[in-house]
Amino acid sequence: MRECDPMGCGHFGAKRGNYKHNGVDLIKSHNDDIYAPFDCKINRFGKPYANDSNYDLVEIVGLGEWSDFRVKLMYVYPMFSVGATILKGQKLCTAQDIELKYGYNSGMQTIFILNFIKKINLLILKII
C-alpha cells in the first residue's frame, strides 16, 4: 500500500482536499501485469480525469459468487474488449506510468487504482 508522500496518503479515508479518499492505493511499477481478483467480465472503459485523456480506466463486474461487485481499475492499459470474460488470476491489464502526470520528482509512484464497489456498500481500492 502507498504510504504518505507529497501528493497525499494511500489509505482508505485519507484526506484528499475537501473529501476523504474512498479507496486504497497499491503500488505497482510501470508495465507491471495486473491480474483479475476474481472471475469477471469487462463492463466498460473510461478516463480517470475529465481533462487528461492519457490515462485509462477499466471497469469489471464479478461473476458467480462475486456478481455483487464492480471494480474500477485506473491508470491501466486495457487488454481485452468490453464483454470479455476473464478468469481469476488471469492477466487483466498492465499498469500505466502515473509519474508522467505528476512529475518524476513529485514523490508520486507509478500507480493503478482498483475500485471495489459492492451494490450497496462502496469500497474503492487504488492500486499504485
C-alpha positions in Angstrom: 0.0 0.0 0.0 1.2 3.5 -0.7 2.3 5.4 2.3 2.1 9.2 2.5 4.0 11.3 0.0 3.9 14.9 -1.2 0.7 14.0 -3.2 -1.2 12.6 -0.2 -1.7 9.2 1.5 -2.9 6.0 0.1 -5.0 4.5 2.9 -8.8 4.3 3.0 -10.3 7.5 4.4 -7.2 9.6 3.8 -7.9 13.4 3.4 -8.0 14.4 -0.2 -8.6 18.2 -0.2 -12.2 18.6 0.8 -13.1 15.0 0.7 -12.0 11.6 2.0 -10.3 9.0 -0.2 -12.7 6.1 -0.7 -10.0 3.8 -1.8 -6.7 2.1 -1.1 -3.6 2.9 -3.2 -1.5 -0.1 -4.0 2.0 0.2 -5.6 2.8 -1.2 -9.0 5.6 -0.4 -11.5 5.0 0.9 -15.0 4.0 -2.0 -17.3 3.5 -4.5 -14.3 0.9 -7.1 -15.0 -2.4 -6.8 -13.1 -4.4 -10.0 -12.6 -8.2 -10.5 -12.2 -9.1 -10.7 -8.4 -12.0 -13.0 -9.3 -13.9 -14.3 -12.3 -15.2 -11.2 -14.1 -16.4 -9.5 -17.2 -15.1 -6.3 -18.8 -18.0 -3.9 -18.3 -16.7 -0.6 -19.7 -13.7 1.7 -20.4 -13.3 5.2 -19.2 -10.9 8.0 -18.3 -10.0 8.9 -14.6 -9.6 12.6 -15.5 -12.0 14.7 -17.5 -9.2 17.0 -18.6 -6.5 14.4 -19.3 -7.0 11.6 -21.9 -3.6 10.0 -21.3 -4.8 7.6 -18.6 -7.3 4.8 -18.8 -9.9 3.1 -16.6 -11.3 -0.4 -16.9 -14.4 -1.4 -15.0 -15.0 -5.1 -14.4 -18.1 -6.8 -12.9 -17.8 -10.0 -10.9 -19.2 -13.3 -12.0 -20.7 -16.1 -9.8 -20.2 -15.5 -6.1 -18.7 -12.1 -7.0 -21.6 -10.9 -9.0 -22.4 -8.2 -6.4 -19.0 -6.5 -7.1 -17.9 -3.9 -9.6 -14.2 -2.9 -9.8 -12.7 0.1 -11.4 -9.0 -0.2 -12.3 -7.5 3.1 -13.0 -4.2 4.0 -14.7 -4.1 0.8 -16.6 -3.6 -0.3 -20.2 -6.7 -2.3 -21.2 -6.0 -5.8 -22.8 -9.5 -7.0 -23.6 -12.6 -5.7 -25.2 -15.9 -4.8 -23.4 -17.8 -8.0 -22.7 -14.7 -10.2 -22.5 -14.8 -12.8 -19.6 -11.6 -13.0 -17.5 -10.9 -15.8 -15.0 -9.5 -15.2 -11.5 -5.7 -14.9 -11.7 -5.7 -14.3 -15.5 -3.7 -11.2 -16.7 -6.3 -8.4 -17.0 -4.2 -5.3 -17.8 -0.9 -3.5 -17.2 -0.1 -0.5 -15.1 0.4 2.9 -16.7 3.1 5.4 -15.7 1.4 8.0 -13.4 4.8 9.7 -12.9 4.3 11.3 -16.3 1.3 13.2 -14.8 2.8 14.2 -11.5 6.5 14.5 -12.5 9.4 12.3 -11.6 10.4 14.3 -8.6 6.9 14.6 -7.1 7.3 11.5 -4.9 4.2 10.0 -6.6 4.9 6.5 -7.6 3.5 4.6 -10.6 0.0 3.6 -9.7 -3.1 1.8 -10.8 -6.4 2.1 -8.9 -8.8 -0.7 -8.0 -12.2 0.5 -7.0 -14.2 -2.3 -5.4 -17.9 -1.3 -5.4 -20.5 -3.6 -3.8 -24.1 -2.9 -4.9 -24.9 -1.0 -1.7 -21.5 -0.5 0.1 -18.8 1.4 -1.7 -15.1 0.5 -1.3 -12.5 1.8 -3.7 -9.1 0.3 -3.9 -6.5 2.4 -5.7 -3.5 0.4 -6.8 -0.4 2.3 -7.3 
